[in-house]
């Protein structure tokens, strides 16, 4: 649609995609690629760090009003993840463990924007986001099984 | 796009994790169906299972630490088909529902479409 370009909502969506592509996508891609290459024992580390990052970014349940929609939760979570990625990006770059954790936050940011439909205009980000959500889903299942 | 169109279904979705709930809701819409009721906990799910009008339900087995069986029981009595979605696949199915359709999370939209088709048969 030609006039979609002027729509402030569309513009905001494109802005989010652009920022995610720049700051989150490379890290998230690396996290997911390394996860796929990891053995079963190593994969549990990915689940743990992804689950912890997701919890850290998720809005405090005390602050959640019953009316707060899933999309708002997703946006808040993704924004928090982006903020952490940018802050952590200034840390020591040579620290592999720190980079691993930062990549997990990036994956959380991508996953929540994918779930909220932010990437509907970008096929590549949509695919990356789907993979990120799947990893978080497995992380949740792993965490639940550990708590049972 | 994968579609299970033939008729548009009204769906009850029960899943405690917001991100997974959003993902599944998106898949359901992609298949041409409508999510008419959603719950993120068992209390809301029980209310909706008793009162809402829908043609099929898709639900997690462990919802915020509580089991889904009471909800499944209501739908069984109402003769409404349902699909379980579990991180453990068939191994996580509740006793008494071992013959039901189950989706192992995470799943693809095609697998969801197949599960809905099987549940409706």
Interface residues (C-beta under 8 A of the other chain):
Chain A: X54 X70 X71 X73 X74 X77 X111 X112 X114 X115 X116 X117 X130 X133 X134 X136 X137 X138 X140 X141 X142 X144 X145 X148
Chain B: X17 X18 X19 X20 X21 X22 X23 X25 X26 X62 X87 X88 X105 X106
